[in-house]
Every structure is written in C-alpha cells, then in structure tokens.
Amino acid sequence: MRNRTEDGAEDRARMRFPVAGFPQPPAARPLPRRSGPCRECPAVKAHATQVVSRFPAAMWRFLRATIQAPDGGSAGPDAPLFGCHDGMPGAAGAGLDGVCAGWLAAFGHRSLKVRLAELQGRVPASALAPAAGWPELWEDWDAMAAACTLRPGDSLKHLPPALRQITRWEWAGVAPEDLDRVVAELMAAPRAPSRSCAPTSRETTAE
C-alpha cells in the first residue's frame, strides 16, 4: 500500500514535465519596470503640485482597474498594469512599455498579476515597497486620484490630443458615464495615447 509521502513525491515529479492540456507557466522574463519613480510619477505625493502629473477624473476612474476588480477585490491576473509616464529609460528602452515604479511600490500588492510575477521570479519582492531614499508615496488610491486630477485652468499641454478633449468635455459637464465609455474605447486601441499614464498588459523587455 502506498503512503502519502510516496504519492506526494510522484506528484511533484510529474509536475516537472508538460502535461497535455495543462497550461505551462510562462518563461521567467523580467517584468519591464523602472528602478525608481520618474520626475512626473503621480504616485509621488510631492508631484501632485505639478500639472504634468495630473489627468482627467475619467482617466483615474479607468486606471482603478489596475488595482481593483469590479467586485471590489484585487485586480485579477488579466487586469492591466499601470504604465510609466516616460516609458523605459535610455535608448534601449525607447518605445517600450514599463511598469510605473511608484505604482508598483505603493499599489502593486493589490494586483494579482504582479503577485504572480513575483512568484514566477519576474519581479523581486523588494519592488513592492519604496526603496531607501525614495520620496514619500501615496498609500490611498482615492487621495492620489483626487490630488492628481486636472482642475479648470490647468495646462493640458502634457496630454495627447484625445485626453485634452476628454478633459475639456469633463470641465464642460459631460456625464461621467459617457466619458468613461469614451476613455474605455480610447484605451482599447492598439496603441494607447503617449504620455497618458495608461495601464498596459503588454510585457516587452528592454535589452
């Protein structure tokens, strides 16, 4: 008669080999990310005074999907990630998407996709907390969104044209639900507007 120890050892050995129909874990590609917050990172509290770190309220409502599922739980493994304002630094990173370092440290623990990446060795646990010497980060999503929402009279030069128009509609009193639909369609495009701080599920790797 077999004992549990033998059965467990056999099961573990069998899991080392591909099983037909069973999804295999992806290769442990590092999650592309910055090593620290960029100069416009909205996750940095002090940056709330900068207009370039602000977005329309409709955009912030959309970005909530990076940390929270519709049922109120953590963002699921298929949820988008919060992209960096500037993308990956350096010539090698030109045009590549990178996860916002400030968001990762302040809110990454609320994303199951990030937690899975941590388990796969694609992102170190240390990235889920601010490093020594970092500026103070927001801990409350709603407080960050409120502080970094564009106000009438703010310059819109840092936004791509589509988000400028959405902001103007917002200031003109267009219904939030209508703006939310527009933002959802805009961000579903093959390439999200540049400098939009849009979430991204694309995982490219800088050389």
N, C-alpha and C positions, 0 to 999 in steps of 0.2 A: 504494500500500500504506500502510495506516495505521500510525502509530508508537504506542508505549506512552503517550507524553505526550498525544496526541490522545485515545486511548481513556480514559485516566485523567480528563481534563478532562470528557469526555462523561459518564462515570460519576458524577463529582461533581455535575455539573449536574443529572443525572436524579434524584439522591438528594434534591434540594431540593424535589421535588414528591411528593405522595402517590402510592403505588403500590398498586393494588388487591390486597388480601390481605396487604399488608405492614404490620405494626403500626407506627404512628407514635409517636414519643416523646411523653410527656405534656407539658402546658404546664409551664413552669418556675415552679411555685408554690413559694414558700419552704417548707422543711420546718419546721413549727412546733416551736420549741425555746426553752428558757430561755437567757439570755445568761451565766448562771453557776450554780453549784450552789445548791440550796435549803438551808435550815438543817437538813434531815434526810437529805440525799443520802448514800446508803451508799457511793458511790464516793470520798467524802472520808474519808481514813484516821482523822482525829480523831473522826469521827462514830460510829465503832464502839463507843465508850463509851456512846452514847445508845441506850436501849432502843427509841426510836421509829424508829431506823434499822435495826432487826433484823426478820427474818422467819423462818418455819419452814424447816428444811432442804429440805423438799419443794418449797417455793416457789423456792428458789435453784436446785434441780435443773431446774425448769421454765424459769426465766429464762435458763439457759445457752443456750437456743435462740436468744437474741438475738445471740450471738457465735460459736456453733459449730453446724455441721450434724451430723447423726447419724454421718456417716462421719469426723468429726474435722476437716473443713475449715472454712473461714469460713462464717458464716451466709449462706444464699442470698438472692437478691433477693426472695423471697416470705416470708422469715422475719420475725417480729415485731420491733418496736423496743422499747427499754426506756423505759417512760414515767416521767415525773417524779412524785414523791410528791404535790406540790401542784398539778399541772396548770399551765396557763398563768397567769402573774401578772396582776393587775389586773382590773377589772370587765369589760373587753372580752374577757378570756380565760376568764371563768367557764364551767366545764363543758367546756372544750376540752382535748383531749389534747395534750401537748407532750413532746418527747423530752428525757430527762434529760441536762442539760448535762455533768454529771460522767461519766456513762457514755459520752457521745459523745466527750469528750476522751480518756478513758482506754482505751475499748474499741471506739469506733466504727469504727476501721480494720479490725476483724475482721468487719464486716457489709458484704456486697456491696450491700445496699440503700442503705446510707449512701454507699458509694463511688460508686454510680450517681447518687445525688442530688448528690454533689459534681461529677461530670462534667456533669450537667444544669444546674449553676449554682443548685441549690436549697439548698445548704448550703456555706458557704465552707470552704476547706481549714483556715483558722485555727481552726474549731470542733473540729477533730480533735486538738487539743492544748490543754493548760491555758494560759490567758492569764496575763500577768504579774500577780502579786499573788494568784493563786488559792492555796487551801490544797493541801497535798500529797494527791495522788490515789493510789488503789491501781493497781498495774500488773499484779498477778497475780489472776486471777478467783477461783481456789480460795481464796487467802488472804483475799480480801474476803468471800467467802461464809462462810468459817469464822468470821471475826471478827464478822460481822453475822447470825449465826444465833441465834435465841432460845434461851435456856437456862432450864431449870426454875426457877421462881421469878420470872422476868421478868414485868413487867406486860404484859398483852395489850390494854390499852385503846386503843392506837393502831390496832389491826387491825379490819377489818369482822368481823361475827359468823362468817361462814363460815371465815375464816382462823383465828379464835380456836379454833374447834372442831378444825380440822386440826392446829393446834399442840398442843392437848390430846391428841389421838389419837397424835400423834408422841411426846409425852412418855410416853404410856401403853404405848408399844412396838408400835403397829400397824405392820405390814410396810411398808417404804418403797415397794415396787411398788404396793401398794394405795393409799397416799396419793398417789402420782404420778398414778394414774388419776383420783382424785377432783379433784386440782388441775387436770388437763388438762380435765376436764369443766366445772369451775367457770370456768376462763378462756376456754372456748369459748362462754360465754353471751354474748348480745347486748351486755351492758354488764358489764365486769369490775368486781369489788368496788372501791369507792372506797378510796383510800389503801392500795392493795395493791402499789404499785410494779409493777403488771402491765405486761408488754410490750404494745404496741399496733401494729397495722398501719394503723389509721385515721389519716388525714392531714388534719386540719382546720386551718384557717388563722385566726388571730386578726386582727381588723380593726385 
